[in-house]
Structure formats: C-alpha cells, structure tokens
Amino acid sequence: MKTKNFTVSESIILSSLYLTCSDGNIDDKEVNLIKNDTFFGKHYSKENESLFLDLFNDEKNDFLKLIKEEFSKSFEKSTSQFKEQFISSLTKLIIADGEVDQNEIFVLNKIGESLGLTQSQVLEIMKKNNQKQKERLEQLKKQNSSSNCFVVTATMGDINHQVVQDFRYYRDNTLLKTHFGKVVINFYYKVGPYMAKLIENNENLKHITFKHLISPIHKKLKKQDKF
C-alpha cells in the first residue's frame, strides 16, 4: 500500500477527507462538497478517495504522521496563493455543517504545518474566508427566498446545497451583468417552475437531470472559475 511519494493531488484529497472525518463522522454530503469545490474538484478522483479509505482503515497508519512527514514533501514548492486556496477550502469544509469541532481545527493546523504555515497564519486565512462567506450570505439574503434556482434546487433537494449556491452566484455575478444573460434568466423564470415540479418528486428525473444537465454545466463553469 502506498505510504510515501504522494502526488500533490493525492496529498490534497487525502488531507481534506481526513479532516472531514476528524469529528468522528464522514458522509456523502461532505464528500460531495469536496467534489464540487472549485479548488478540491481539480484534484479529486475516485482513485484518491479509494486510496484514502485503504490508508484510513489500515490501523498501522498514523494519518497525522503522514500529513507531517509525507504530504509536506508534496507541498514544498507550493505558492502562497496555493496555500491560501487550500486552507480556505478546508475552512469551508469545517463550517459546512454549521458547527466547528476542535478536532477539525487541530487537524487543520496540522495540515497548515505541512504547508509551512504557522497557526496564526492559518487563523488569518480562516478569518479572511469567513468574511468572504458573510459577504456572500448577505448578498444571498437580498435575493428572493426561493432564489429562483428552480431546477437546480429541485434536483439537489436542498436550497442551501453548494451546487445551488454556485449557480446563484453565477447568475448574480455573471448572467445578470449582460443583456443576453438577462434574457436567458427571464426565459428560465417562465419555464423553470414547471420543470422543477416534474423533478422534485421523481428520483429518476433527479438523477437524469443531475447527470446530463446540472453536473456537466457545473463542471464547465467551475473550470472557467465562474464561482
């Protein structure tokens, strides 16, 4: 089993998955957050997830030791921008469930150490990220309570799902700033509610819509750094 010479992508995903289960639990929602995150999504793969499970379930492995001694080797040439993006995305994972666990903060600091960051530097990045999140939430509060992301919300089943938030952000910060975008949105507002009604109570339609519509568009927009 691989326990050395990790690639950057492996180290990122293994660290993030370990962080999510450091509070004693990991579920599909947290894994999906990693898959759909702008930063993590560039590095996630099924192979990396499987590697994590193999390493995590092997009692011989000390994950904190791997983070400190092995993953740090992958990050030796990391830029300041990379480090900030990594910690910011890890912060989003921590606050995703609305609670901050001390074990998660402990692991976050250990990952920060592997990046060559002090606890103070990690805390500063967290504060900056939290401020961005607050500003984004304030922006969302100004919108209609339904947010008008009819089809996406019906497909994901949660108005606060990260994918739904990403599409809202794209709508408000890209589409609404162009004439063509406004035309598209107005058309969508007319047909969206009817499509959402068909999808929301049909699991098969949810699966088909996500696989063939929502997911491809989301991945394309993410690659273009639209959110």
Stockholm file with secondary structure:
# STOCKHOLM 1.0

chainA/1-227         MKTKNFTVSESIILSSLYLTCSDGNIDDKEVNLIKNDTFFGKHYSKENESLFLDLFNDEKNDFLKLIKEEFSKSFEKSTSQFKEQFISSLTKLIIADGEVDQNEIFVLNKIGESLGLTQSQVLEIMKKNNQKQKERLEQLKKQNSSSNCFVVTATMGDINHQVVQDFRYYRDNTLLKTHFGKVVINFYYKVGPYMAKLIENNENLKHITFKHLISPIHKKLKKQDKF
#=GR chainA/1-227 SS CCCSSCCHHHHHHHHHHHHHTTTSCCCHHHHHHHHHSTTGGGTCCHHHHHHHHHHHHCTTCCHHHIIIIIIHHHTTTCCHHHHHHHHHHHHHHHHTTSCCCHHHHHHHHHHHHHTTCCHHHHHHHHHHHHHHHHHHHHHHHTSCTTTTCHHHHHHHTCTTCHHHHHHHHHHHHTGGGSHHHHHHHHHHHHHHHHHHHHHHTCHHHHHHHIIIIIHHHHHHHHHTTCC
#=GC SS_cons         CCCSSCCHHHHHHHHHHHHHTTTSCCCHHHHHHHHHSTTGGGTCCHHHHHHHHHHHHCTTCCHHHIIIIIIHHHTTTCCHHHHHHHHHHHHHHHHTTSCCCHHHHHHHHHHHHHTTCCHHHHHHHHHHHHHHHHHHHHHHHTSCTTTTCHHHHHHHTCTTCHHHHHHHHHHHHTGGGSHHHHHHHHHHHHHHHHHHHHHHTCHHHHHHHIIIIIHHHHHHHHHTTCC
//
